[in-house]
């Protein structure tokens, strides 16, 4: 499992950014109502900045900021003690300060933090409590399409008669392939609003061709 104790399986920033967009695309397909999505992606967060947000609607949140210099992950798990933020961010590159110490991260809270730069790879600050819940949020970042497919079938398929997601359809999106109607229908049996999905894809910055 990926956690602040063992994060060698995390992909580099470029690969994580591609995966983050894929997770947002998949959730946009699985739920056209943004209220029920876990993963959303904003390709226009700020100048040169893009952000993945994970929220379970019950207090747990994860934000990943992507910049040309690398990326940083802020995780907050409801019910866990918040550590000394100065310690868990010790060594954080200054370029990420405005994000980690500004809003909305400051109001959300921080139970763990990791960052990546090409020079040093993945790093974290001082982790005094191994039980920080990080593996509960980071496990989806393993790059395995089956991980998402299994989770989505349980979360979005609960109490419904929808078909299981095709793992190969998920894999195509993980690889960043242009999204087609056939791939979408490998994730869900039908889609009510294709125009809404197009709008979501534009906000994510993901290629598609529904012709």
C-alpha positions as CSV (number, residue, x, y, z in Angstrom):
1,X,0.0,0.0,0.0
2,X,1.1,3.5,-0.8
3,X,1.5,5.7,2.3
4,X,3.8,8.4,3.8
5,X,5.8,5.4,5.1
6,X,6.1,3.8,1.7
7,X,5.7,6.0,-1.3
8,X,8.1,4.5,-3.8
9,X,5.2,3.3,-5.9
10,X,3.9,6.8,-6.6
11,X,4.5,7.8,-10.2
12,X,6.5,10.8,-11.2
13,X,4.7,14.2,-11.5
14,X,3.9,13.9,-15.3
15,X,2.5,10.3,-14.9
16,X,0.6,11.3,-11.8
17,X,-0.9,14.3,-13.6
18,X,-2.1,12.0,-16.5
19,X,-3.6,9.6,-13.9
20,X,-5.3,12.4,-12.1
21,X,-7.0,13.6,-15.2
22,X,-8.0,10.0,-15.9
23,X,-9.6,9.6,-12.5
24,X,-11.6,12.9,-13.1
25,X,-12.7,11.7,-16.5
26,X,-13.8,8.4,-15.2
27,X,-15.8,10.0,-12.4
28,X,-17.4,12.4,-14.9
29,X,-18.5,9.4,-16.9
30,X,-19.8,7.5,-13.9
31,X,-21.6,10.5,-12.4
32,X,-22.8,13.4,-14.4
33,X,-23.9,15.0,-11.1
34,X,-20.6,16.5,-9.8
35,X,-22.0,16.3,-6.2
36,X,-21.5,12.5,-6.2
37,X,-18.0,12.4,-7.8
38,X,-14.9,11.6,-5.7
39,X,-12.4,13.1,-8.2
40,X,-12.6,16.4,-10.1
41,X,-9.8,18.1,-12.0
42,X,-9.3,21.8,-12.7
43,X,-6.9,22.5,-15.6
44,X,-7.2,26.2,-15.0
45,X,-6.6,26.5,-11.3
46,X,-4.1,29.2,-11.7
47,X,-1.4,30.4,-14.1
48,X,0.7,27.4,-14.8
49,X,-1.2,25.4,-12.1
50,X,-3.6,22.5,-12.3
51,X,-5.3,20.7,-9.4
52,X,-6.9,17.3,-8.7
53,X,-9.4,17.3,-5.9
54,X,-10.6,14.2,-4.2
55,X,-13.6,14.5,-1.7
56,X,-15.7,11.7,-0.3
57,X,-18.4,14.1,0.9
58,X,-17.9,13.0,4.5
59,X,-14.9,15.2,5.4
60,X,-11.9,13.4,3.7
61,X,-10.2,15.4,1.1
62,X,-7.0,15.3,-1.0
63,X,-5.7,18.1,-3.2
64,X,-2.8,17.6,-5.7
65,X,-1.2,20.7,-7.2
66,X,0.7,20.4,-10.5
67,X,3.2,23.1,-11.5
68,X,6.1,23.1,-13.9
69,X,8.4,22.5,-10.9
70,X,6.6,19.3,-9.8
71,X,3.6,18.5,-7.7
72,X,2.5,18.5,-4.0
73,X,-0.2,16.4,-2.3
74,X,-2.2,17.6,0.7
75,X,-4.3,15.0,2.4
76,X,-6.9,15.5,5.2
77,X,-8.7,12.7,6.9
78,X,-11.6,13.5,9.1
79,X,-11.2,12.1,12.6
80,X,-7.4,12.0,12.5
81,X,-5.3,14.2,14.7
82,X,-3.6,17.0,12.7
83,X,0.1,16.9,13.2
84,X,2.4,20.0,13.5
85,X,2.1,21.4,9.9
86,X,5.6,22.9,10.2
87,X,7.0,19.4,10.7
88,X,5.0,17.5,8.0
89,X,6.0,20.2,5.5
90,X,9.7,20.4,6.6
91,X,11.8,20.7,3.4
92,X,8.8,21.7,1.2
93,X,10.0,23.7,-1.8
94,X,9.0,27.3,-1.5
95,X,7.2,27.2,-4.8
96,X,4.5,25.2,-3.1
97,X,4.1,27.4,0.0
98,X,1.2,29.5,-1.3
99,X,-0.8,26.4,-2.0
100,X,-0.1,24.5,1.1
101,X,-0.3,27.4,3.5
102,X,-3.0,29.3,1.6
103,X,-6.6,28.7,0.8
104,X,-8.5,26.3,0.5
105,X,-5.8,24.0,2.0
106,X,-5.4,26.0,5.2
107,X,-9.1,25.8,6.0
108,X,-9.4,22.1,5.0
109,X,-6.5,21.0,7.1
110,X,-3.5,18.7,6.7
111,X,-2.9,15.3,8.1
112,X,-0.2,14.4,5.5
113,X,1.8,16.0,2.8
114,X,4.1,14.7,0.1
115,X,5.8,16.5,-2.8
116,X,7.8,15.7,-6.0
117,X,10.5,17.5,-7.8
118,X,12.6,16.1,-10.7
119,X,15.8,16.7,-8.7
120,X,14.8,14.8,-5.6
121,X,11.8,12.6,-6.5
122,X,9.1,12.1,-3.8
123,X,9.7,13.5,-0.3
124,X,7.8,14.1,2.8
125,X,8.5,16.0,6.0
126,X,8.7,14.7,9.5
127,X,6.0,12.0,10.0
128,X,5.7,11.4,13.8
129,X,2.5,9.3,13.6
130,X,2.6,6.4,11.2
131,X,-1.2,6.1,11.5
132,X,-2.0,9.2,9.5
133,X,-4.5,7.5,7.2
134,X,-2.5,8.4,4.1
135,X,-2.9,4.9,2.6
136,X,-6.7,5.4,2.6
137,X,-6.4,8.2,0.1
138,X,-3.2,7.3,-1.8
139,X,-4.0,3.7,-2.8
140,X,-5.9,4.9,-5.9
141,X,-2.7,6.4,-7.2
142,X,-1.1,3.0,-7.9
143,X,-1.7,3.3,-11.6
144,X,-3.5,0.0,-11.9
145,X,-6.8,0.3,-13.9
146,X,-8.3,-2.6,-11.9
147,X,-8.0,-0.6,-8.7
148,X,-10.3,2.1,-10.1
149,X,-12.7,-0.4,-11.8
150,X,-13.2,-2.4,-8.6
151,X,-13.8,0.7,-6.6
152,X,-16.2,2.3,-9.1
153,X,-18.2,-0.9,-9.5
154,X,-18.7,-0.9,-5.7
155,X,-19.3,2.8,-5.2
156,X,-21.3,3.7,-8.4
157,X,-22.8,0.2,-8.9
158,X,-24.1,-0.2,-5.3
159,X,-27.8,-1.0,-5.4
160,X,-28.0,-0.6,-9.2
161,X,-28.0,-3.1,-12.1
162,X,-25.3,-1.4,-14.1
163,X,-22.7,-3.6,-15.8
164,X,-19.2,-3.8,-14.4
165,X,-16.7,-1.4,-15.9
166,X,-14.5,-2.8,-18.6
167,X,-10.9,-2.7,-17.2
168,X,-9.5,-2.2,-20.8
169,X,-11.8,0.9,-21.1
170,X,-10.4,2.2,-17.9
171,X,-6.9,1.4,-19.1
172,X,-7.3,3.4,-22.2
173,X,-8.2,6.5,-20.2
174,X,-5.3,5.8,-17.8
175,X,-3.0,5.9,-20.9
176,X,-4.5,9.3,-21.9
177,X,-6.0,8.0,-25.2
178,X,-8.5,10.2,-26.9
179,X,-11.9,9.4,-25.4
180,X,-14.5,8.0,-27.8
181,X,-18.1,7.1,-27.3
182,X,-17.2,3.4,-27.4
183,X,-14.8,3.8,-24.5
184,X,-17.4,5.7,-22.6
185,X,-19.9,2.9,-23.1
186,X,-17.3,0.5,-21.8
187,X,-17.5,2.4,-18.5
188,X,-21.3,2.9,-18.3
189,X,-24.2,1.2,-20.1
190,X,-25.6,4.6,-21.3
191,X,-24.9,8.3,-20.9
192,X,-27.7,10.8,-20.5
193,X,-25.9,14.0,-21.4
194,X,-23.0,13.9,-23.9
195,X,-22.8,17.7,-24.0
196,X,-22.3,17.8,-20.2
197,X,-19.4,15.3,-20.6
198,X,-17.8,17.4,-23.3
199,X,-18.0,20.4,-21.0
200,X,-16.4,18.4,-18.2
201,X,-13.6,17.1,-20.5
202,X,-12.8,20.6,-21.6
203,X,-12.5,21.7,-17.9
204,X,-10.2,18.7,-17.3
205,X,-8.2,19.3,-20.4
206,X,-8.7,15.8,-21.8
207,X,-8.9,14.9,-25.5
208,X,-12.1,13.4,-26.9
209,X,-13.7,12.7,-30.3
210,X,-17.4,11.8,-30.2
211,X,-18.0,12.1,-33.9
